[in-house]
């Protein structure tokens, strides 16, 4: 919730021309909790469901991944990698209940809200929330933020686009009501009419995605009506084989950087990069472009731990790989973030002064609404 008057209410992005921008107490505290003490986001994603379950099923030769196996994997990921993270993204099925004891109270916790199972229609994908899960429940268990992934194609059937927009809009309103930061991720995906080679229901980068599809999606959800506080964005170009900005062809590098610059401008608020299963070298290059364009860090999972996970079901070998390869790689990402990323409070929308606490003053108590009775969209 962002505001520009003395009363506690909603005000939406972007507010780049204002000398100061105020944020409601819950959202301000949550955004701070997710970052390190420099205002940089070095966040680990352990909320993946199909990618982990599918490999477990394959290795166990069973139709359903045993809960105990998925729990062991996620607990190992948190055990070895959490110390390197400013915050962790957990799912309510397994990661939170089975590994929250390994998370330091000094670290932020994001809970995922979307169901990994989506409805595939002839006109595109429709998202849904996890059953028996809500923004209110995330608030109740002490979550610092809500994360939602929505599959989106601007060129999908108009009815599908409208459905996805309303889905995100509803969650944005709930995050405003319970004063939690809304971390929003969107992924471009193949439509049924795309080529056969592009068809997949896996959580991987769409191999034939076009930059305009990514950029136009960001423009849509940057609108005030959705209430997004922090964007988790995919690369506007294929991450696989992306040109190294330090050594690649100068013309290609310049074109790629221009697309990332446009991505940041369209976001209009703090943003971080997702990895979408990109390789380690490719993801580092993605971050170099993103940080030059103003990104404040990353929220990544598979780029960090996927290689180690390939050792399943040998948990000892997986742990060794996490310790000897994934942890050092995480350190490299953090070092790059320290050197190149923009602290979220220094995003241009805050006018150079950083965000301010909304309602600060003698009437603060009166300005804060009761739980569940928060602001309505202005």
Residue pairs with C-beta under 8 A, 6 or more apart in sequence:
1 9
1 10
1 11
1 23
1 24
1 27
1 176
1 179
1 227
1 358
1 374
1 375
2 10
2 11
2 12
2 13
2 15
2 21
2 22
2 23
2 24
3 9
3 10
3 11
3 21
3 22
3 23
3 24
3 358
4 11
4 15
4 18
4 21
4 22
5 11
6 361
7 359
7 367
8 24
8 358
8 359
8 367
8 368
8 369
8 375
9 375
9 378
10 176
10 227
10 375
10 376
10 377
10 378
11 22
11 378
12 223
12 224
12 225
12 227
12 377
12 378
13 222
13 224
13 228
13 268
13 269
13 349
14 222
14 268
14 269
14 349
15 21
15 349
15 351
16 268
16 348
16 349
16 351
17 351
18 351
19 351
19 353
20 350
20 351
20 353
20 356
21 349
21 350
21 351
21 355
21 356
22 355
22 356
22 357
22 358
22 359
22 360
23 31
23 355
23 356
23 357
23 358
24 179
24 358
24 359
24 374
24 375
25 179
25 357
25 358
25 359
25 368
26 178
26 179
26 180
26 181
27 175
27 179
27 180
27 181
27 229
28 355
28 357
28 358
29 144
30 108
30 144
30 145
30 180
30 181
31 145
31 181
31 229
31 230
31 270
31 344
31 355
32 39
33 87
33 108
33 144
33 145
34 41
34 43
34 86
34 87
34 108
34 110
34 144
34 145
34 181
34 183
34 230
35 41
35 86
35 87
35 108
35 296
35 297
35 343
35 344
36 42
36 86
38 338
38 343
39 296
39 343
39 344
39 345
39 346
40 86
40 296
40 297
40 337
40 338
40 341
40 343
40 344
41 86
41 87
41 230
41 270
41 272
41 296
41 297
41 298
41 299
41 337
41 341
41 344
42 84
42 85
42 86
42 87
42 297
42 298
42 333
42 334
42 337
43 85
43 86
43 87
43 88
43 89
43 108
43 110
43 272
43 297
43 298
43 299
43 300
44 77
44 81
44 82
44 84
44 85
44 87
44 88
44 89
44 299
44 300
44 301
44 304
44 330
45 88
45 89
45 274
45 299
45 300
45 301
45 302
46 74
46 77
46 78
46 81
46 88
46 89
46 90
46 91
46 95
46 99
46 301
47 89
47 90
47 91
47 95
47 112
47 147
47 301
48 91
48 203
48 301
48 302
49 91
49 93
49 116
50 116
50 202
50 203
51 202
51 203
51 277
51 302
51 306
52 65
52 70
52 73
52 74
52 309
53 65
53 70
54 65
54 202
55 309
55 310
55 312
56 65
56 66
56 69
56 70
56 73
56 312
56 313
57 63
57 64
57 65
59 312
59 313
60 66
60 69
60 313
67 94
69 312
69 313
70 94
71 94
71 98
72 315
73 309
73 312
73 315
73 318
74 94
74 95
74 98
74 99
75 98
75 99
75 102
76 315
76 318
76 319
76 322
77 99
77 305
77 309
77 322
78 88
78 95
78 99
78 102
78 103
79 99
79 102
79 319
80 319
80 322
80 323
80 326
80 327
81 304
81 305
81 322
81 326
81 327
81 330
82 88
82 102
82 103
82 104
82 107
83 104
84 327
84 330
84 331
84 334
85 107
85 330
86 107
86 108
86 297
87 107
87 108
87 109
87 110
87 144
87 145
88 95
88 103
88 107
88 108
88 109
88 110
89 110
89 111
89 112
89 147
89 299
89 301
90 96
90 99
90 100
90 109
90 110
90 111
90 112
91 111
91 112
92 111
92 112
92 130
92 133
92 137
93 130
96 109
96 111
96 141
100 109
103 109
108 144
108 145
109 142
109 143
109 144
109 145
110 143
110 144
110 145
110 146
110 147
110 183
110 299
111 138
111 141
111 143
111 145
111 146
111 147
112 130
112 147
112 148
112 149
113 129
113 130
113 133
113 134
113 135
113 138
113 146
113 147
113 148
113 171
114 127
114 128
114 129
114 130
114 148
114 149
114 150
115 127
115 128
115 129
115 130
115 131
116 203
117 128
118 125
118 126
118 127
118 128
118 151
119 125
119 126
119 128
120 192
120 201
121 157
121 160
122 157
122 192
123 156
123 157
123 159
123 160
123 191
124 151
124 153
124 156
124 157
124 160
124 161
124 164
124 189
124 191
125 151
125 156
125 160
125 164
125 189
126 160
126 163
126 164
126 167
127 148
127 149
127 150
127 151
127 164
127 167
128 167
129 171
134 174
135 146
135 171
135 174
135 175
135 177
135 178
135 180
136 174
136 178
136 372
138 146
138 178
138 180
139 178
139 180
139 371
143 180
144 180
144 181
145 180
145 181
145 182
145 183
145 229
145 230
146 171
146 174
146 175
146 180
146 181
146 182
146 183
147 183
147 184
147 185
147 232
147 299
148 168
148 171
148 182
148 183
148 184
148 185
149 185
149 186
149 187
150 164
150 167
150 168
150 184
150 185
150 186
150 187
151 164
151 186
151 187
151 189
152 161
152 164
152 186
152 187
152 188
152 217
152 220
152 221
153 160
153 161
153 188
153 189
153 191
153 213
153 217
154 161
154 213
154 216
154 217
154 220
155 191
155 213
156 164
156 191
165 220
165 226
168 184
168 221
168 226
168 228
169 225
169 226
169 227
171 182
172 182
172 225
172 226
172 227
172 228
173 227
173 377
175 181
175 182
175 227
175 229
176 227
176 374
176 375
176 376
176 377
177 372
177 373
177 374
177 375
178 371
178 372
178 374
179 374
181 229
181 230
182 227
182 228
182 229
182 230
183 229
183 230
183 231
183 232
183 299
184 221
184 226
184 228
184 230
184 231
184 232
185 231
185 232
185 233
185 234
185 274
185 299
186 217
186 218
186 221
186 233
186 234
187 203
187 206
187 234
187 276
188 206
188 209
188 213
188 214
188 217
188 234
189 206
190 198
190 199
190 200
190 206
190 208
192 199
194 208
195 208
197 207
197 208
198 206
198 207
198 208
200 206
203 276
203 277
204 276
204 277
205 234
205 235
205 238
205 239
205 240
205 276
205 277
205 278
207 238
209 238
211 236
211 237
211 259
214 233
214 234
214 235
214 236
214 263
215 236
215 259
215 262
215 263
215 266
218 231
218 233
218 263
218 266
218 267
219 266
221 228
221 231
222 228
222 231
222 266
222 267
222 268
222 269
224 377
225 377
227 377
228 269
229 269
229 270
230 269
230 270
230 271
230 272
230 344
231 267
231 269
231 270
231 271
231 272
232 271
232 272
232 273
232 274
232 299
233 263
233 267
233 271
233 272
233 273
233 274
233 290
233 295
234 273
234 274
234 276
235 242
235 260
235 273
235 276
235 278
235 286
235 289
235 290
236 259
236 260
236 262
236 263
237 256
237 259
239 275
239 276
239 278
239 279
239 282
239 283
239 285
239 286
240 278
240 279
240 282
241 282
242 256
242 282
242 285
242 286
242 289
243 249
243 252
243 253
243 256
243 285
244 253
244 285
244 288
245 253
245 256
245 257
245 285
245 288
245 289
245 292
246 288
256 289
257 289
257 292
257 293
260 289
260 290
260 292
260 293
261 292
261 293
263 271
263 290
263 293
264 271
264 290
264 293
264 294
264 295
268 349
269 347
269 349
270 296
270 344
270 347
270 349
271 294
271 295
271 296
272 295
272 296
272 297
272 298
272 299
273 283
273 286
273 287
273 290
273 295
273 297
273 298
273 299
273 300
274 298
274 299
274 300
275 283
275 286
275 298
275 300
275 301
275 302
275 303
275 304
276 302
277 302
277 303
277 306
278 286
278 302
278 303
279 303
280 303
280 307
280 329
283 300
283 303
283 333
284 332
284 333
284 336
287 295
287 298
287 333
287 336
287 337
287 340
288 336
288 340
291 336
291 337
291 340
291 341
291 342
292 340
294 342
294 347
294 348
295 341
295 342
296 341
296 342
296 343
296 344
296 347
297 337
297 341
297 344
298 333
298 337
300 333
304 326
304 329
304 330
304 333
305 322
305 326
307 321
307 325
307 326
308 318
308 321
308 322
308 325
308 326
309 318
311 317
311 318
311 321
312 318
345 354
345 355
346 352
346 354
358 367
359 367
359 368
369 375
